[in-house]
Amino acid sequence: MKVSIDILVEKQVAMLNEGKVLEALDEFYAEDCKMYHNDTLFSSTKQDSREKQEPFIKPCTSIKGNISKHTIKDGNISVLHNETSFTHPKYGDNEINGIHVQHWEEGLIVKEYYYQDNMLEENMRKWFGK
């Protein structure tokens, strides 16, 4: 039975809000998922992404997930505003402020764009109308 993108996104948001970043990566991303940071290729596979993120995420002593809003566009794109805070032993207390634009196929994310800093406001207006 095919699960709707609405249910998948709600489950993903719940996991991220629980601080389960790597678990969400494992569950919702296709093996050949391309991930971009401000339109620059960050990783070309799920494994590549995990290898880059895990050394930073694992040492965190606290991850307080906060997907403050999300929406679904065109039936296969989810957009999540991520304002998660975390405590890292080397980098201290930090907060993320960015959006994830996720393209879904057959129940998995096949491409994701993460926008922050100078590209955040433009993409917030584009995807959330603000």
C-alpha positions in Angstrom: 0.0 0.0 0.0 1.3 3.4 -1.0 1.7 5.9 1.9 0.7 9.5 1.1 3.4 12.2 1.2 1.3 13.9 3.9 1.7 11.0 6.3 5.4 10.6 5.5 6.1 14.3 6.1 4.2 14.3 9.4 6.3 11.3 10.5 9.5 12.9 9.4 8.7 16.2 11.2 7.8 14.2 14.4 11.2 12.4 14.2 13.1 15.6 13.6 11.3 17.4 16.4 12.5 14.5 18.7 16.1 15.2 17.6 16.3 12.0 15.5 18.2 13.5 12.6 20.2 10.5 11.5 17.2 8.2 11.9 15.1 10.4 9.7 17.9 10.4 7.1 18.0 6.6 7.1 14.2 6.3 6.9 13.1 9.0 4.4 16.0 9.5 1.9 16.6 7.5 -1.2 20.0 5.8 -1.6 20.9 8.1 -4.5 19.5 11.3 -3.0 21.3 14.5 -4.0 21.6 17.1 -1.3 22.4 20.8 -1.9 23.4 23.6 0.5 22.5 27.0 -0.9 22.4 25.4 -4.4 25.9 23.8 -4.1 26.1 20.0 -4.1 26.7 18.8 -0.5 26.4 15.1 -1.1 25.4 12.8 -4.0 24.2 9.8 -2.0 22.5 9.1 1.3 25.7 7.3 2.6 27.8 10.3 1.6 25.4 12.6 3.5 25.4 10.4 6.5 29.3 10.3 6.6 29.4 14.1 6.5 26.7 14.7 9.1 27.2 11.9 11.6 30.6 13.1 13.0 28.9 16.4 13.8 25.6 15.1 15.1 26.7 12.2 17.2 28.8 14.2 19.7 25.9 16.6 20.4 24.8 16.5 24.0 21.4 18.0 23.2 19.3 18.3 20.1 16.0 20.2 20.5 14.2 19.7 17.2 12.0 22.5 16.1 10.5 22.2 12.6 8.5 25.4 13.2 6.4 25.1 10.0 6.1 22.9 7.0 4.0 22.6 3.9 3.5 20.4 0.8 3.6 21.8 -2.7 2.6 20.2 -6.0 1.9 16.9 -4.3 5.6 15.8 -4.2 7.6 18.7 -2.6 7.8 19.2 1.1 9.2 22.4 2.6 10.3 22.4 6.3 11.4 25.5 8.2 14.1 24.2 10.6 14.9 26.2 13.8 16.5 23.3 15.7 18.9 24.1 18.5 21.7 21.9 19.7 24.7 21.7 22.0 27.9 20.5 20.6 31.0 19.8 22.9 33.3 21.8 20.6 31.0 24.4 19.1 28.7 25.1 22.1 25.0 26.1 21.8 23.8 26.9 18.4 20.5 27.2 16.5 19.8 26.3 12.9 17.6 28.7 10.8 17.0 27.3 7.3 14.5 25.6 5.1 14.6 22.2 3.5 13.0 21.8 0.1 12.5 18.1 -0.4 11.5 16.4 -3.7 9.8 13.0 -3.1 9.4 10.0 -5.4 7.9 6.7 -4.5 7.8 7.5 -0.8 11.4 8.7 -0.5 13.3 12.0 -0.8 15.3 12.0 -4.0 16.6 15.6 -3.9 16.9 18.2 -1.1 17.9 21.8 -1.1 18.8 23.4 2.2 18.8 27.2 2.3 20.1 29.4 5.0 22.0 32.7 5.5 21.7 35.0 2.4 19.5 32.6 0.5 17.0 32.0 3.4 14.7 35.1 3.1 14.2 34.7 -0.7 13.3 31.1 -0.3 11.0 31.7 2.7 9.0 34.1 0.5 9.0 31.7 -2.4 7.8 28.7 -0.5 5.9 30.2 2.5 4.8 33.5 0.9 6.5 35.6 3.6 
